[in-house]
Every structure is written in C-alpha cells, then in structure tokens.
Amino acid sequence: MVFSSAVFLFVFLPFVLLGALMAGKRFGNAFLLIASVLFYAAGEPLYVVLLILSGIGNWWVGLCMAKHADRPQRQFGWMVAGVTLNLLVLGFFKYWNLLAETLNAWTGQNWLPQSDFPLPIGISFYTFQALSYLVDVRRGICSEQRRLSDFLLYIMMFPQLIAGPIVRYVQIEAQLRERRMSVAGWDEGIRRFVLGFCKKVLIADTLGVVADSIFAQPVTQVNTPLIWCAVLAYTLQIYYDFSGYSDMAIGLGRIFGFTYPENFKHPYVARSIRDFWRRWHITLSTFFRDYVYIPLGGNRHGEWRTCRNLLVVFMLCGLWHGASWSFLVWGLFHGVFLMLERGLFGRLMTGSPRFFQHCYTMLVVMVGWVFFRVENFGDALRTVGLLFGIGQAPYALNPVPLYVSDLVVWVYLAGILFAAPIRQWLKDRVPPALREHWAGVALARCGVLAGFFCGVAWLTANGYTPFLYFRF
C-alpha cells in the first residue's frame, strides 16, 4: 500500500483517522500500532513478522543496556551485539546476492548460492532507526523505552516506516507520551500531505514516464539532446518523488501529533556538493555524520584522514541505496568531489560567480544520477559519454518530440521552478494581515483542495506508481 493509491486515500486513511479520534489519548498509541502493522502487512504479509521481531529484539537489547548502565563494558557489549544482529539481518537480505555474485566471479566457483528472498520493504530505514536508538541509549542521549508497544510504534509508525525520514528515538521520545491531535496539527498536516501528493503524482510520475521511456532505448539509438532530456527528467523525478513522500509522511505525522524532522531543503539550489548534502535526504546524511563520520575521527586528525573518512561514509551511503556496484560508484563519485572541495578546487569555486557554482553543482549531481539510474555500469559510462557528445548515433533514431510533448515541457518548467524556494518567496511577499484574513485563509484552502483533486484525477486516468525509494 502506498500513499498515492486510492485504497490508502479513500479506505485506509479515513479509517485510521476516525479510529485515532475515537481511541483518544489512552488507547491512541495502541490503535496507531495496530494500524501500522496492517499497513505494512498489506504489502509484506510475511515480512511483517520480521519487522515485529526486529522491534522486540531491539527493545529487549535496550532494556539489557539500561540494566547494565553502571557496568560500561557489559553495556557496550550489549550494544555491539544489537548493532551486529541488525546489520547481519540487513546484510543478508540486501547484500547476500552481491557478495555471492562477486565471490563466485572472482573464484570461478559456485561457492555461495543465490538467495531467493525478496528485499523487505523499508528494511534500510527501520534498521537505521533501531541502530540510532541503541547507540543513543549507550551514549546517554536518550533513555530506554520500557513500554514495548510504544517502542514498536516508534519503529513501525506507518507514515515514515517504508521510506523515511529516518527518525531518531530522541526526536519523538517525549511525543510518544505527550502527543496531541489538534485542529492546528490537522490543518498543517493536510496542507503538507497534499503538497507531497501533488509533487508525486503531478510532477514525479509524469517525468518518470519520460525518463523510463528514454532509458529503455538502446544507447546506440539515443543522441545527446535526448539523453539530456532523460537525465533532467530523472533528476526532477527522484527529487519530487522522494521529497513528495517525505512531505506526505511529515504531514501525516503532524495530523497524528508527531513532528518529524525535515528531509529536504531545496537541494537543487545548492552551490557545492557539500551544500547539496546539507539539503538532500538530510536524515540520512546526518545519520552517517553522527554515527560513522564523527566516530571515525571526522575532520579532527588531518586532511588525509578526513578524506579517508569522507570516502568511507559515501561508499557506505552508496551501498545503503542498493546492492550494486553502480550505487557504490555513485557514492564514491560524490565523495571525491567533497574531497576536492576541501582543497584548492573548493577555494576556486567559492570565489567564482554564484551562477557558475550552481551550474557546477548541478552538473555533478546530474552525472551522478546516471550511475544511480542505469544499473549496468558499462551502460552508465556510455550514457555519461553521450551527455558530452561522445559515442552518439550519427542521426537521431528517436527524436526528442517523440517523448517530450507540450504538456511535458510545462511539467519540466514547473519542476525546475518549484525546485527553488519559490513558495516561500511568494509567501514572504503576501502581507501577514492578508494571509490571516478569512479571505486569504479560504483561498489557501481552495488551493489545497484543487491540488488534491488534480492529483486524484491524475490517479484516475493513469493509475499509481510506487515510490522510487521503496526499493532501497
């Protein structure tokens, strides 16, 4: 079940909203936990058992750590055991086949069999939430959760269960006890949900059709203008798809009384790769910063070790997204540019015009998305060559107008425009008195309704497509 489906919008969500109101404060968390189990079981009827067992296991390890708080070595041992078990489960489901393929190819023998187990949806996200809980309990940043149902709700809360944001326990520890459903929360949450819904179905899905159609063509039949259309479409698709999901998750959280961390801050206006990663998938980048980069030494032990730490972090970041060498290359690609920006190259870029800085950043990001999108590494290299006119066909077998209609051009323009903070710019220019006047409030509500109905109309005409980050 996905947020942009008729079943979720018109069956599951109304049922949960009504049930949460009727459950009240006393039974509210228990009801949301049951709803979250049903939500996950609708798509993963078998792996919901794995999810529940993971939650129970991490809750128990947290209690054992608290029990030995006065014996640091034993507490540390429990944390290591919990972290190791989480990583082993994640590694088996996500990386076993990559390990088997690599080892068998190197040795020429069938040493390891391939696994037929599909990847559980959302396993990377809920595993990282569990890891952050164990480490934070060890560090004394948060207290252990003694109520199993509340801990399971932290792990399994359906808005952010499948594709984030990655929520740390310390961020909602108090909210699990004190959250309130309010009119203001509903108002803000609905607006945020509809914004994400429109991002997903109106922009991401429209441009996703263009990207998929062009990338499906043999590289030998694609010329430079057409491949740029595909890469730009995918660049906008992945942003509006993932940020749209995050907006919908944050909006649903606000409706139910939770405040989830922001996950995107207009990453495509960044003027450096460092700035890009401060804006893109913020909860993931801060996770790697706090739990990998800083423990490795961060930037405290000289330039060479700093560069090593950056490469390690972005290698892991690439592999986190998928068990493929292309993802590893994508991560290292970003890591190399982060290293370069720490030296003379970075100082030169800082002194250049802002427009040039932005163009450099977007060029690096878009080239990186090629490795993210094209699974075969050889095809990804040929696609990058095509972007710069290397190896293109002597004539266009597939002209651009075949894939890019007038409507798609307008969607391209809307995607580019709203990738900038244009909404905040417009809001800042509306006088507060007008925003708070009944007419301004009514106009804003009409805009929300119009956006929702447009999204539903698109779903009716085209059906829904799953979120890209479900497969990570």
Buried (B, 14 or more C-beta within 10 A) or exposed (E): BBBBBEEBBEEBBEEBBEBBEEBEEEEBBBBBBBBBBBBBBBBBEEBBEBBBEBBBBBBBBBBBBBEBBEEEEBBEBBBEBBBEBBEEBBBEBBBBBBBBBEEBEEEEEEEBEEBEEEBBBBBBBBBBBBBBBBBBBBEEBBBBBEEBBBBBBBBBBBBBBBBBBBBBBBBBBEBBEEBEBEEEBBBBBBBBBBBBBBBBBBBBBBBBBBBBBBBEBEBEEBBBBBBBBBBBBBBBBBBBBBBBBBBBBBBBBBBBBBBBBEBBBBBBBBBBBBBBBBBBBBBBBBBBBBBBBBEBEBBEEEEEBBBBBBBBBBBBBBBBBBBBBBBBBBBBBBBBBBBBBBEEEBEEBEEEEEEEBBEBBBEBBBBBBBBBBBEEBEBBBBBBBBBEEEBBBEEBBBEEEEBBEEEBEEBBEBBEEBBEEEEEEEEEEEEEEEEEEEEBEEEBEEEBEEBBEBBBEBBEEEEBBBBBBBEB
